Amino acid sequence: MMSFGKIVVFLVLVLVHLKHCAAFTSASLERTIYYRNTPPDPFGHYSFEFQTTNGITTRGAGNENGAVGVVQFVSLEGIPVTFSYVADANGYQPTGDQIPAIPLHVIRQLEYIRTHPPVDELRSRRW
Protein backbone atom coordinates (compact mmCIF):
# COMPACT_ATOMS: atom_id res chain seq x y z
CA MET A 1 0.00 0.00 0.00
CA MET A 2 1.20 3.51 -0.81
CA SER A 3 2.22 5.79 2.00
CA PHE A 4 0.69 9.25 2.40
CA GLY A 5 3.97 10.90 1.26
CA LYS A 6 4.08 8.88 -1.95
CA ILE A 7 0.49 9.81 -2.74
CA VAL A 8 1.23 13.52 -2.21
CA VAL A 9 4.32 13.35 -4.45
CA PHE A 10 2.33 11.52 -7.11
CA LEU A 11 -0.48 14.12 -7.04
CA VAL A 12 2.03 16.99 -7.23
CA LEU A 13 3.68 15.39 -10.27
CA VAL A 14 0.30 14.92 -11.95
CA LEU A 15 -0.64 18.58 -11.32
CA VAL A 16 2.71 19.82 -12.66
CA HIS A 17 2.28 17.66 -15.75
CA LEU A 18 -1.26 18.92 -16.38
CA LYS A 19 -0.17 22.53 -15.92
CA HIS A 20 2.71 22.00 -18.35
CA CYS A 21 0.38 20.44 -20.95
CA ALA A 22 -2.08 23.32 -20.63
CA ALA A 23 0.72 25.89 -20.97
CA PHE A 24 2.11 24.07 -23.99
CA THR A 25 -1.29 23.94 -25.70
CA SER A 26 -2.10 27.60 -25.09
CA ALA A 27 1.42 28.67 -26.11
CA SER A 28 1.24 26.73 -29.37
CA LEU A 29 -2.19 28.19 -30.15
CA GLU A 30 -0.86 31.71 -29.56
CA ARG A 31 1.96 31.11 -32.05
CA THR A 32 -0.30 29.99 -34.89
CA ILE A 33 -1.88 33.01 -36.57
CA TYR A 34 -3.62 31.18 -39.40
CA TYR A 35 -4.66 27.57 -39.84
CA ARG A 36 -6.90 25.89 -42.40
CA ASN A 37 -7.25 22.17 -42.95
CA THR A 38 -9.53 20.33 -45.35
CA PRO A 39 -9.41 16.62 -44.52
CA PRO A 40 -9.54 14.09 -47.36
CA ASP A 41 -12.88 13.79 -49.10
CA PRO A 42 -14.22 10.47 -50.46
CA PHE A 43 -12.00 10.93 -53.55
CA GLY A 44 -8.84 11.54 -51.48
CA HIS A 45 -8.51 15.28 -52.19
CA TYR A 46 -7.18 17.30 -49.26
CA SER A 47 -5.50 20.63 -48.55
CA PHE A 48 -3.98 22.53 -45.67
CA GLU A 49 -2.18 25.76 -44.90
CA PHE A 50 -0.94 27.54 -41.83
CA GLN A 51 1.17 30.48 -40.77
CA THR A 52 2.90 31.11 -37.46
CA THR A 53 4.13 34.25 -35.75
CA ASN A 54 7.77 33.20 -36.20
CA GLY A 55 7.45 33.36 -40.00
CA ILE A 56 6.75 29.75 -40.96
CA THR A 57 4.19 29.40 -43.74
CA THR A 58 3.23 26.19 -45.48
CA ARG A 59 0.61 25.11 -47.98
CA GLY A 60 -0.12 21.74 -49.45
CA ALA A 61 -2.73 19.84 -51.37
CA GLY A 62 -3.05 16.41 -52.85
CA ASN A 63 -5.04 13.37 -53.73
CA GLU A 64 -4.46 9.65 -54.13
CA ASN A 65 -2.01 10.34 -57.00
CA GLY A 66 0.34 12.66 -55.11
CA ALA A 67 0.80 16.00 -53.43
CA VAL A 68 2.20 19.47 -54.04
CA GLY A 69 3.16 22.14 -51.56
CA VAL A 70 5.35 25.05 -50.58
CA VAL A 71 7.19 25.82 -47.33
CA GLN A 72 8.58 29.23 -46.33
CA PHE A 73 10.57 30.23 -43.26
CA VAL A 74 13.49 32.40 -42.14
CA SER A 75 16.72 30.56 -41.28
CA LEU A 76 18.70 31.19 -38.09
CA GLU A 77 21.01 33.37 -40.20
CA GLY A 78 18.05 35.56 -41.22
CA ILE A 79 17.87 34.23 -44.78
CA PRO A 80 14.37 33.68 -46.21
CA VAL A 81 14.02 30.07 -47.34
CA THR A 82 11.34 28.92 -49.78
CA PHE A 83 11.02 25.53 -51.33
CA SER A 84 8.25 23.74 -53.12
CA TYR A 85 7.72 20.06 -53.57
CA VAL A 86 5.89 17.50 -55.66
CA ALA A 87 5.35 13.98 -54.38
CA ASP A 88 4.00 11.53 -56.92
CA ALA A 89 4.81 8.26 -58.66
CA ASN A 90 8.31 9.66 -59.37
CA GLY A 91 9.02 10.18 -55.66
CA TYR A 92 9.52 13.29 -53.54
CA GLN A 93 10.94 16.15 -55.62
CA PRO A 94 11.77 19.34 -53.72
CA THR A 95 12.90 22.50 -55.54
CA GLY A 96 14.36 25.70 -54.14
CA ASP A 97 17.47 27.87 -54.11
CA GLN A 98 18.71 26.48 -50.78
CA ILE A 99 18.60 22.84 -51.90
CA PRO A 100 22.13 21.86 -52.96
CA ALA A 101 22.68 20.93 -56.60
CA ILE A 102 23.68 17.40 -57.51
CA PRO A 103 27.48 17.35 -57.94
CA LEU A 104 28.71 16.88 -61.50
CA HIS A 105 30.62 13.68 -60.65
CA VAL A 106 27.40 12.08 -59.39
CA ILE A 107 25.61 12.99 -62.61
CA ARG A 108 28.48 11.45 -64.61
CA GLN A 109 28.38 8.28 -62.53
CA LEU A 110 24.64 7.90 -63.03
CA GLU A 111 25.05 8.45 -66.76
CA TYR A 112 27.79 5.80 -66.87
CA ILE A 113 25.56 3.32 -65.07
CA ARG A 114 22.68 4.09 -67.42
CA THR A 115 24.74 3.62 -70.60
CA HIS A 116 26.68 0.47 -69.63
CA PRO A 117 25.17 -3.00 -69.35
CA PRO A 118 25.14 -4.69 -65.95
CA VAL A 119 27.97 -7.12 -65.18
CA ASP A 120 27.20 -10.83 -65.28
CA GLU A 121 28.44 -11.78 -61.80
CA LEU A 122 28.83 -15.50 -62.46
CA ARG A 123 30.75 -14.93 -65.68
CA SER A 124 33.01 -12.29 -64.18
CA ARG A 125 34.13 -14.64 -61.40
CA ARG A 126 35.36 -17.40 -63.71
CA TRP A 127 39.12 -17.71 -64.04
C-alpha positions as CSV (number, residue, x, y, z in Angstrom):
1,M,0.0,0.0,0.0
2,M,1.2,3.5,-0.8
3,S,2.2,5.8,2.0
4,F,0.7,9.2,2.4
5,G,4.0,10.9,1.3
6,K,4.1,8.9,-2.0
7,I,0.5,9.8,-2.7
8,V,1.2,13.5,-2.2
9,V,4.3,13.4,-4.5
10,F,2.3,11.5,-7.1
11,L,-0.5,14.1,-7.0
12,V,2.0,17.0,-7.2
13,L,3.7,15.4,-10.3
14,V,0.3,14.9,-12.0
15,L,-0.6,18.6,-11.3
16,V,2.7,19.8,-12.7
17,H,2.3,17.7,-15.8
18,L,-1.3,18.9,-16.4
19,K,-0.2,22.5,-15.9
20,H,2.7,22.0,-18.3
21,C,0.4,20.4,-21.0
22,A,-2.1,23.3,-20.6
23,A,0.7,25.9,-21.0
24,F,2.1,24.1,-24.0
25,T,-1.3,23.9,-25.7
26,S,-2.1,27.6,-25.1
27,A,1.4,28.7,-26.1
28,S,1.2,26.7,-29.4
29,L,-2.2,28.2,-30.2
30,E,-0.9,31.7,-29.6
31,R,2.0,31.1,-32.0
32,T,-0.3,30.0,-34.9
33,I,-1.9,33.0,-36.6
34,Y,-3.6,31.2,-39.4
35,Y,-4.7,27.6,-39.8
36,R,-6.9,25.9,-42.4
37,N,-7.3,22.2,-43.0
38,T,-9.5,20.3,-45.4
39,P,-9.4,16.6,-44.5
40,P,-9.5,14.1,-47.4
41,D,-12.9,13.8,-49.1
42,P,-14.2,10.5,-50.5
43,F,-12.0,10.9,-53.5
44,G,-8.8,11.5,-51.5
45,H,-8.5,15.3,-52.2
46,Y,-7.2,17.3,-49.3
47,S,-5.5,20.6,-48.6
48,F,-4.0,22.5,-45.7
49,E,-2.2,25.8,-44.9
50,F,-0.9,27.5,-41.8
51,Q,1.2,30.5,-40.8
52,T,2.9,31.1,-37.5
53,T,4.1,34.3,-35.8
54,N,7.8,33.2,-36.2
55,G,7.4,33.4,-40.0
56,I,6.7,29.8,-41.0
57,T,4.2,29.4,-43.7
58,T,3.2,26.2,-45.5
59,R,0.6,25.1,-48.0
60,G,-0.1,21.7,-49.4
61,A,-2.7,19.8,-51.4
62,G,-3.1,16.4,-52.8
63,N,-5.0,13.4,-53.7
64,E,-4.5,9.6,-54.1
65,N,-2.0,10.3,-57.0
66,G,0.3,12.7,-55.1
67,A,0.8,16.0,-53.4
68,V,2.2,19.5,-54.0
69,G,3.2,22.1,-51.6
70,V,5.3,25.0,-50.6
71,V,7.2,25.8,-47.3
72,Q,8.6,29.2,-46.3
73,F,10.6,30.2,-43.3
74,V,13.5,32.4,-42.1
75,S,16.7,30.6,-41.3
76,L,18.7,31.2,-38.1
77,E,21.0,33.4,-40.2
78,G,18.1,35.6,-41.2
79,I,17.9,34.2,-44.8
80,P,14.4,33.7,-46.2
81,V,14.0,30.1,-47.3
82,T,11.3,28.9,-49.8
83,F,11.0,25.5,-51.3
84,S,8.2,23.7,-53.1
85,Y,7.7,20.1,-53.6
86,V,5.9,17.5,-55.7
87,A,5.4,14.0,-54.4
88,D,4.0,11.5,-56.9
89,A,4.8,8.3,-58.7
90,N,8.3,9.7,-59.4
91,G,9.0,10.2,-55.7
92,Y,9.5,13.3,-53.5
93,Q,10.9,16.2,-55.6
94,P,11.8,19.3,-53.7
95,T,12.9,22.5,-55.5
96,G,14.4,25.7,-54.1
97,D,17.5,27.9,-54.1
98,Q,18.7,26.5,-50.8
99,I,18.6,22.8,-51.9
100,P,22.1,21.9,-53.0
101,A,22.7,20.9,-56.6
102,I,23.7,17.4,-57.5
103,P,27.5,17.4,-57.9
104,L,28.7,16.9,-61.5
105,H,30.6,13.7,-60.6
106,V,27.4,12.1,-59.4
107,I,25.6,13.0,-62.6
108,R,28.5,11.5,-64.6
109,Q,28.4,8.3,-62.5
110,L,24.6,7.9,-63.0
111,E,25.0,8.4,-66.8
112,Y,27.8,5.8,-66.9
113,I,25.6,3.3,-65.1
114,R,22.7,4.1,-67.4
115,T,24.7,3.6,-70.6
116,H,26.7,0.5,-69.6
117,P,25.2,-3.0,-69.3
118,P,25.1,-4.7,-65.9
119,V,28.0,-7.1,-65.2
120,D,27.2,-10.8,-65.3
121,E,28.4,-11.8,-61.8
122,L,28.8,-15.5,-62.5
123,R,30.7,-14.9,-65.7
124,S,33.0,-12.3,-64.2
125,R,34.1,-14.6,-61.4
126,R,35.4,-17.4,-63.7
127,W,39.1,-17.7,-64.0
